[in-house]
C-alpha cells in the first residue's frame, strides 16, 4: 500500500509520453518523471526517486480541447510529410 502521495505540479503531453513534475508528500521534494501516454488518467504506484517512499500519483488526462489540438497538429504533420514524399519522387 502506498504511504506517500505524489502531487502533480505540472505536466506536458508529447506524442508518446506524459512529462510530469511531482512533489512527494513524505519528503516535500520536487522531481520529474515521464510516463507512457497509455497511462493517462490512471493512478500509478512507484517509489519516490528522492526518499524511496512508495506512493501513488493520479496522472492527468488530455481535455477534449487538448485532444482536438493534438489531432489537428498531427494531421498537419502527416500532410507536410506526405507532400515531401510526393515531391521527392518527381
matplotlib code that plots the C-alpha trace (Angstrom):
import matplotlib.pyplot as plt

x = [0.0, 1.2, 2.5, 3.0, 1.0, 2.8, 1.0, 1.3, 2.7, 2.8, 2.5, 3.1, 1.9, 4.1, 3.2, 4.4, 4.7, 3.3, 6.1, 5.3, 6.8, 5.7, 6.0, 6.4, 4.2, 6.8, 10.0, 8.4, 11.0, 10.1, 11.1, 10.3, 9.1, 7.8, 5.0, 3.7, 0.8, -1.2, -1.3, -3.1, -5.9, -4.7, -3.4, 0.2, 2.2, 6.0, 8.8, 9.9, 13.3, 14.5, 13.5, 12.4, 9.0, 6.4, 3.5, 1.0, 0.1, -3.1, -1.9, -3.7, -5.6, -6.0, -9.0, -11.2, -9.7, -6.1, -7.0, -8.5, -5.4, -3.1, -5.1, -5.1, -1.3, -0.8, -2.8, -0.8, 2.5, 1.1, 0.1, 3.5, 5.4, 3.1, 3.8, 7.5, 7.5, 5.5, 7.9, 10.9, 9.5, 9.5]
y = [0.0, 3.5, 5.6, 8.8, 10.8, 12.4, 15.6, 16.6, 20.1, 20.4, 18.2, 18.2, 15.8, 14.6, 12.1, 9.2, 10.4, 12.5, 14.5, 15.4, 17.4, 15.9, 16.7, 13.9, 14.2, 12.4, 14.5, 17.5, 17.2, 18.1, 15.6, 14.9, 11.7, 10.5, 8.0, 6.3, 8.2, 4.9, 5.5, 8.9, 9.3, 6.4, 6.1, 4.9, 3.5, 3.9, 4.9, 8.5, 8.8, 11.1, 9.4, 6.0, 6.1, 4.1, 6.2, 6.9, 9.7, 10.4, 11.1, 13.8, 13.2, 15.4, 17.6, 17.4, 20.7, 19.4, 16.2, 18.2, 20.5, 17.4, 15.7, 18.8, 19.2, 15.5, 15.8, 18.9, 17.0, 14.0, 16.3, 18.0, 14.7, 13.3, 16.3, 16.0, 12.3, 13.2, 16.0, 13.7, 11.2, 13.7]
z = [0.0, -0.9, 2.0, 0.1, -2.4, -5.3, -6.3, -10.0, -10.0, -13.8, -16.8, -20.6, -23.2, -26.0, -28.7, -26.6, -23.0, -20.2, -18.8, -15.1, -12.3, -9.0, -5.3, -2.7, 0.4, 2.5, 1.8, 0.0, -2.8, -6.4, -9.1, -12.8, -14.2, -17.6, -18.1, -21.2, -22.8, -22.5, -18.7, -18.9, -16.4, -14.3, -10.7, -10.8, -7.9, -7.8, -5.4, -4.8, -6.5, -3.7, -0.5, -1.8, -0.2, -2.1, -3.2, -5.9, -8.4, -10.3, -13.9, -15.8, -19.0, -22.0, -22.1, -25.2, -26.4, -26.0, -27.9, -30.7, -30.9, -30.9, -33.6, -35.8, -35.3, -36.1, -39.3, -40.4, -39.9, -41.9, -44.7, -44.7, -44.7, -47.4, -49.6, -49.3, -50.3, -53.4, -54.4, -53.9, -56.4, -59.2]

ax = plt.figure().add_subplot(projection="3d")
ax.plot(x, y, z, "-o")
ax.set_aspect("equal")
plt.show()
